[in-house]
Amino acid sequence: MSHESFSRSNRPIDYLKDSLNKVILIKVKRNRLFRAKLMSFDEHLNIYIENAEQIFEYQDDEGNIREEHEDLGDIVIRGDNIIFINLSS
């Protein structure tokens, strides 16, 4: 894909801007997963999120995948720890 065909409106940072004030999923190093409202970010992709909850998945005694949540409130995640962000959660 040439640089010209990658229009300004299709840059990843623009998708992030479009997701401000929306709930997103963030996976960070050490296999940690968070769901929260994206409030802001900076040029290093450090993100400030509100109403954050960490999501834990585990297998119960019957082999079913279960999910638990831990409420963390408002937090900042350093951009260099982020593996991926799902903007359509």
C-alpha positions in Angstrom: 0.0 0.0 0.0 1.5 3.3 -1.0 1.7 6.2 1.3 -0.8 8.2 -0.8 -3.4 5.5 -0.6 -3.2 5.5 3.2 -5.4 8.6 3.6 -5.3 10.7 6.7 -8.7 9.5 7.9 -7.5 5.9 8.0 -4.6 6.3 10.4 -4.8 4.2 13.5 -4.6 7.3 15.7 -7.8 8.7 14.0 -9.7 5.5 14.9 -8.6 6.0 18.5 -9.8 9.6 18.4 -13.2 8.4 17.1 -13.4 6.1 20.1 -13.0 8.8 22.8 -15.8 8.5 25.4 -16.6 5.0 24.2 -16.1 1.6 25.9 -13.1 -0.3 24.6 -11.2 -3.5 25.4 -7.4 -3.2 26.1 -5.0 -6.1 26.3 -1.7 -5.4 28.0 1.5 -7.3 28.7 1.3 -10.3 31.1 -2.0 -11.3 29.4 -4.2 -8.8 31.3 -7.5 -7.6 29.8 -9.4 -4.4 30.7 -12.8 -3.0 29.7 -13.2 0.8 30.2 -14.3 4.1 28.7 -11.5 5.8 26.7 -11.2 9.4 28.0 -7.9 10.6 26.5 -4.5 9.5 25.2 -1.2 11.2 24.3 1.4 10.9 21.5 3.0 7.9 23.3 -0.4 6.2 23.3 -0.6 6.3 27.1 -4.3 6.1 27.7 -6.5 7.5 30.5 -9.6 5.3 31.0 -12.6 5.6 33.4 -14.7 2.9 35.1 -12.0 0.3 34.3 -12.5 -3.3 35.1 -10.0 -6.1 34.7 -11.5 -9.2 33.2 -10.3 -12.6 34.4 -11.2 -15.8 32.5 -10.9 -19.2 34.1 -12.1 -22.7 33.6 -14.5 -24.0 36.3 -14.6 -27.6 37.7 -16.9 -28.6 34.8 -14.6 -27.3 32.1 -16.7 -24.2 31.4 -15.0 -20.9 30.7 -16.1 -18.3 33.4 -15.4 -14.6 33.6 -14.8 -12.5 36.7 -14.4 -8.7 36.9 -12.4 -6.5 39.3 -13.4 -2.8 39.3 -10.4 -0.5 39.2 -12.0 2.9 38.7 -10.0 5.5 36.7 -6.5 4.5 35.6 -3.7 5.3 33.2 -2.1 2.6 31.1 1.3 3.3 29.6 1.3 2.9 25.8 4.4 0.6 25.8 2.4 -2.0 27.8 -0.5 -2.1 25.3 -0.6 -5.2 23.0 -4.0 -4.3 21.4 -7.1 -2.2 21.7 -10.5 -3.4 20.5 -12.4 -0.3 19.6 -15.7 -2.0 19.0 -16.5 -3.7 22.3 
